[in-house]
Amino acid sequence: MTATSMAQALCAALGDAMRSDDRVLVFGEDVGRLGGVFRVTDGLTAQFGDQRCFDTPLAEAGIVGYAVGLAMGGFLPVVEMQFDAFAYPAFEQITSHVAKIRNRTRGRLSAPMVIRVPYGGGIGGVEHHCDSSEAYYTHTPGLKVVTPATAGDAYCLLRAAVADPDPVVFLEPKKLYWSKEDIDLAWDGEPLGRAMVRRTGKDATLIGYGPSVPVALDAAELAAADGIDLEVVDLRSLVPFDDETVTASVRKTGRCVVVQEAAGFSGFGAEVAARVQERCFHSLAAPVIRVAGFDIPFPPPMLEHSHLPGVDRILDAVDRLQFADEPDLRYLSGVRP
């Protein structure tokens, strides 16, 4: 086992996918000789040549449109949208064509492709570089949407996404690119669609995905010092959604907090909260609470820490679940009510 960053795990997944199937092509802005802005594709052009890993013009709609034709022609394109908000010019291609080809042709054609989107905050970027755009994609029937929270999942989920017969939007948390863990990079063929319990607990469930998972785990550790045992569920796959794992956890604990970086209004966390309420109503001891970014455009770097959901805001939400005879968790980290 070796210490591997998420960026390295993603690069390894792309390389292994390209070795296992010569139909896999990787392209986008600066992904070739430069190796991508975040160096996720570093070395792939040297290994596989510029016919299989190559740069494109700065035209996201053209990148995805080109990938649509390649996918319909039998290739397996993996494209990179350099930053989350940069993907919006390609949104029409994604929603009108990528997501609808299988249905439109009654299964005669499909678009097996992966659209990699670095997303979320935590890097001190400005408003066009730190969007959390997952709700746009999860609301589009025909797309699968996944996001890793660990280097190991980054490798396995990307291998599964490339192998999937349907188009996959692969959301990569930018602030986790350099997080490392000791792992062996291996994929056992598990398909997309399964959540994972990252920490077991009995008092309440924290549900997160992508960049919110490490924050939820930190909150759970701090709560444990005060005798509150929190379970943490990492969704991993937003579409397909793993109702089985989520509902089993909430039915066990009876309380639930959903954490997301994106703005709260109409965010993906609202869908999670609704599914939990519908399926676990008679097991809930308190309303489902959401912790999210504020309903504003992404702020300047100096205000980013206040905007993104942190441990204090998660513990405040846990406190609002009204544990009987338990102290106010907001005092744990120095935040006063």
Beta strands, then each sheet from edge to edge (+ up, - down):
strand 1: 2-5
strand 2: 24-28
strand 3: 53-55
strand 4: 76-80
strand 5: 114-119
strand 6: 144-146
strand 7: 168-173
strand 8: 180-183
strand 9: 196-199
strand 10: 204-208
strand 11: 230-234
strand 12: 237-239
strand 13: 256-263
strand 14: 289-293
sheet 1: 1+ 8-
sheet 2: 3+ 2+ 4+ 5+ 7+ 6+ 12-
sheet 3: 9+ 11- 10- 13- 14-
end
